[in-house]
Structures are given as structure tokens and as C-alpha cells.
């Protein structure tokens, strides 16, 4: 199977401390990969590197067989990251979910007319269990924590990304929201072939949905 990511000789240092030390790691297209490990083990650092949100101190990250760098045009619209805290625009639910599609439209992506955007948003909201009529006009500060995280998830899956990175996405939400976010992650892989990398302390969820696991301890892969 083709690798979507390959990491070679990766080291990353924070405040004179080696936060990540990975000699080699390959992730196949369409896999769901679980990342586990104690707090401070390097999980978030790894996801930020995979998102090309920062450059490693040493080493090379390959995406689809080519070395890439932070904010490269080749990865900008292919990879999306959902963090534990749902950072939303101070706008309505509809505007939050449509934002990425409109940015893509400005960069020449077809299929993002206003009518098509509305249809895509309706579908994405259904995947995370939010009724379009009830929630689309709600403002960001009228949502519960779980609802806000579901909106943030919908804003990512509406893009049908090649890669969906999830950093403890269900750690601070209610049971129903956690269930919907998990289902949406699996649907992204099953429907569009999205590669999913999820860091979580929920071992039951990782064991249930993941094809493979990465276990980090003090920045290194131990299994």
C-alpha cells in the first residue's frame, strides 16, 4: 500500500529538551492510526508535524512521496487538524463550516458555489448529529462544549481531506458528542479514503477503530 506519510530522522526540540525522536515512520494511505502514550510523550508534537504546522528541528517529512514543508501549497488543502479545544470563528455555525470551502473556492476549487456549499454543510452536519435547521444560524457562543467540537469536526470533514488529524478530540465533550465525532472520523475513512491519525487516551476506541497503533514514550516510538 502507498505511504501518505514517511518520516526519516525526525527530531524536535523544545526548550533544550528533545520532545520527539523518530528514526523512521511510515503511514499508509487510508489507514486509521492510533497514537497513544502518557502526557508529554510527544503525541501533540507529532500531529503538528504531520499537519505541517511547524518544521522539525532535524529530519525530513515526506507527503505522498515528496519532501514537504510547513504551509506548502501541496499540503495546505489536503491535511486538517482538530485539537481538543474547538477554536471557532465568532460567527454562526454555518459560517464556521463554510469558511474552508469558501477559501478553497477563492483558490480555484470547483464545486463550491453557494448552493453546493449549502448542500455540503447540510451533509457534514448530519455526520456529526447536528440538525441543519436547528443549528446552522446559531452563533458560536450559543453552543455547548460538545456541540462546538462537533461544529469544528464538521468544518473539517466538509473538506473531504486526504488526511484528518485528531488530537484528543473527545477528551472534553459529553458522551453523545464523543460518539458522533468518532463515527464521523470512521465515516471519513470509509466514504472518502481519508487517512486518519488520532491521539487519544481512550484505548477502547483506538482498539476498536484503528488499523495500527503508535506508542510514544518520551518522544520515541516503543511499539
C-alpha positions as CSV (number, residue, x, y, z in Angstrom):
1,X,0.0,0.0,0.0
2,X,1.2,3.5,-0.8
3,X,2.5,5.6,2.0
4,X,1.0,9.0,2.5
5,X,3.5,10.0,5.2
6,X,7.1,9.0,5.8
7,X,9.3,10.4,8.5
8,X,13.0,10.0,8.4
9,X,15.4,11.0,11.1
10,X,12.9,13.3,12.8
11,X,14.0,15.2,16.0
12,X,12.2,18.1,17.5
13,X,13.5,20.1,20.5
14,X,11.5,22.4,22.8
15,X,13.4,24.5,25.4
16,X,16.6,22.3,25.1
17,X,14.5,19.1,25.6
18,X,14.1,16.5,22.9
19,X,10.3,16.3,22.5
20,X,10.4,13.9,19.6
21,X,12.9,11.4,18.3
22,X,11.6,9.2,15.4
23,X,14.2,7.4,13.3
24,X,11.6,6.2,10.8
25,X,7.8,6.0,10.5
26,X,5.6,5.3,7.5
27,X,1.8,5.7,7.4
28,X,-0.2,4.1,4.6
29,X,-3.0,5.9,2.7
30,X,-6.5,5.2,4.0
31,X,-5.4,3.8,7.4
32,X,-6.7,4.8,10.8
33,X,-3.7,5.1,13.1
34,X,-4.0,5.5,16.8
35,X,-1.3,7.4,18.8
36,X,-1.1,6.6,22.5
37,X,1.2,7.4,25.3
38,X,1.4,9.3,28.6
39,X,1.1,13.1,28.8
40,X,4.2,14.7,27.5
41,X,5.2,11.8,25.3
42,X,5.2,13.8,22.1
43,X,1.7,13.0,20.7
44,X,0.7,16.6,20.0
45,X,4.1,17.4,18.6
46,X,3.9,14.5,16.2
47,X,0.4,15.6,15.0
48,X,1.6,19.2,14.5
49,X,4.5,18.0,12.4
50,X,2.1,15.7,10.3
51,X,-0.1,18.8,9.8
52,X,3.0,20.7,8.6
53,X,2.1,23.4,11.1
54,X,5.8,23.6,12.1
55,X,9.2,22.4,10.9
56,X,11.1,19.7,12.8
57,X,14.4,20.6,14.3
58,X,16.0,17.8,12.2
59,X,14.9,15.3,9.7
60,X,12.6,15.1,6.7
61,X,8.8,14.6,6.4
62,X,7.5,13.1,3.1
63,X,4.0,13.6,1.9
64,X,2.9,11.4,-1.0
65,X,6.5,10.5,-1.6
66,X,7.8,14.1,-1.7
67,X,9.6,16.1,1.0
68,X,7.2,18.9,2.1
69,X,7.4,21.9,4.4
70,X,5.1,23.9,6.6
71,X,2.2,25.6,4.8
72,X,3.3,24.2,1.4
73,X,0.6,24.7,-1.3
74,X,0.7,20.9,-1.8
75,X,-0.4,20.2,1.7
76,X,-2.5,23.3,2.6
77,X,-5.8,21.9,1.3
78,X,-5.0,18.2,1.9
79,X,-4.5,18.0,5.6
80,X,-6.6,19.2,8.5
81,X,-6.1,19.1,12.3
82,X,-8.8,19.0,15.0
83,X,-7.5,19.8,18.5
84,X,-9.0,19.2,21.9
85,X,-10.2,22.8,22.2
86,X,-12.8,23.8,19.5
87,X,-11.5,27.1,18.3
88,X,-14.4,28.6,16.3
89,X,-14.8,31.9,14.5
90,X,-17.0,34.3,16.3
91,X,-19.7,33.7,13.7
92,X,-22.6,31.3,13.1
93,X,-22.4,27.6,12.8
94,X,-23.0,27.9,9.0
95,X,-20.2,30.5,8.6
96,X,-17.8,28.4,10.6
97,X,-18.3,25.2,8.5
98,X,-18.4,27.1,5.2
99,X,-15.2,29.1,5.8
100,X,-12.8,26.4,4.5
101,X,-15.0,25.8,1.4
102,X,-15.1,29.5,0.5
103,X,-11.3,29.7,0.9
104,X,-10.9,26.8,-1.5
105,X,-13.3,28.5,-3.9
106,X,-11.1,31.6,-4.0
107,X,-8.2,29.3,-4.9
108,X,-10.0,27.8,-7.9
109,X,-11.6,24.7,-6.5
110,X,-14.7,23.7,-8.5
111,X,-17.9,22.6,-6.9
112,X,-18.2,25.3,-4.3
113,X,-21.0,27.5,-5.5
114,X,-23.3,28.9,-2.7
115,X,-25.9,26.1,-3.5
116,X,-23.2,23.4,-3.4
117,X,-21.7,24.8,-0.2
118,X,-25.1,24.7,1.5
119,X,-25.6,21.0,0.4
120,X,-22.1,20.0,1.7
121,X,-22.7,21.8,5.0
122,X,-26.0,20.0,5.5
123,X,-24.4,16.6,4.9
124,X,-21.4,17.4,7.1
125,X,-23.7,18.5,10.0
126,X,-25.7,15.3,9.6
127,X,-22.5,13.3,10.0
128,X,-21.9,14.8,13.4
129,X,-25.5,14.7,14.5
130,X,-26.4,18.3,14.2
131,X,-29.7,19.3,12.6
132,X,-29.2,21.8,9.9
133,X,-32.3,23.9,10.5
134,X,-31.8,23.9,14.3
135,X,-28.1,24.8,14.4
136,X,-27.0,26.5,11.2
137,X,-27.9,30.0,12.4
138,X,-26.7,29.6,15.9
139,X,-23.8,31.7,17.0
140,X,-20.5,30.3,18.3
141,X,-21.3,31.4,21.9
142,X,-24.7,29.7,21.9
143,X,-23.2,26.2,21.7
144,X,-22.3,23.7,24.4
145,X,-18.7,22.4,24.5
146,X,-19.7,19.2,22.8
147,X,-21.7,21.0,20.2
148,X,-18.8,23.4,19.5
149,X,-16.5,20.4,19.0
150,X,-19.0,18.8,16.6
151,X,-19.1,22.0,14.6
152,X,-15.3,22.1,14.5
153,X,-15.3,18.5,13.3
154,X,-17.9,19.2,10.6
155,X,-15.8,22.2,9.4
156,X,-13.0,19.7,8.7
157,X,-14.9,16.7,7.2
158,X,-16.8,19.0,4.9
159,X,-13.5,19.5,3.1
160,X,-13.2,15.7,2.5
161,X,-9.5,16.0,3.4
162,X,-6.8,13.5,2.4
163,X,-5.7,13.4,6.0
164,X,-7.6,14.1,9.2
165,X,-5.5,14.6,12.3
166,X,-7.3,14.4,15.7
167,X,-5.7,15.4,18.9
168,X,-7.7,14.2,21.9
169,X,-10.9,15.2,20.1
170,X,-13.3,13.7,22.6
171,X,-11.5,14.4,25.9
172,X,-13.6,17.3,27.0
173,X,-17.1,16.6,25.5
174,X,-20.2,14.8,26.5
175,X,-20.9,11.1,25.7
176,X,-23.2,11.8,22.7
177,X,-20.8,14.3,21.1
178,X,-17.9,11.9,21.6
179,X,-19.9,9.2,19.9
180,X,-20.7,11.4,16.9
181,X,-17.2,12.6,16.5
182,X,-15.9,9.0,16.5
183,X,-18.5,8.0,13.9
184,X,-17.6,10.9,11.7
185,X,-13.9,10.0,11.8
186,X,-14.6,6.5,10.7
187,X,-17.0,7.6,8.0
188,X,-14.4,9.9,6.6
189,X,-12.1,6.9,6.0
190,X,-14.9,4.6,4.8
191,X,-16.5,7.1,2.4
192,X,-13.6,9.1,1.0
193,X,-10.5,7.1,1.9
194,X,-9.3,9.7,4.3
195,X,-6.2,8.8,6.3
196,X,-7.0,9.4,10.0
197,X,-4.4,9.8,12.7
198,X,-5.9,10.1,16.2
199,X,-4.1,10.7,19.5
200,X,-6.3,9.7,22.5
201,X,-6.2,8.2,25.9
202,X,-9.3,6.2,25.1
203,X,-7.8,2.8,24.5
204,X,-11.1,1.1,23.9
205,X,-11.9,3.5,21.0
206,X,-8.4,3.1,19.5
207,X,-8.6,-0.7,19.7
208,X,-12.0,-0.7,18.1
209,X,-11.3,1.5,15.0
210,X,-7.5,1.6,14.4
211,X,-5.7,-0.4,11.8
212,X,-2.4,0.2,13.6
213,X,-1.0,1.9,16.7
214,X,1.9,4.1,17.5
215,X,3.0,4.0,21.2
216,X,5.1,7.0,22.2
217,X,7.2,7.3,25.4
218,X,9.4,10.3,25.9
219,X,9.2,11.2,22.2
220,X,10.3,7.8,20.9
221,X,8.2,5.0,19.4
222,X,8.3,2.0,21.6
223,X,5.8,-0.2,19.8
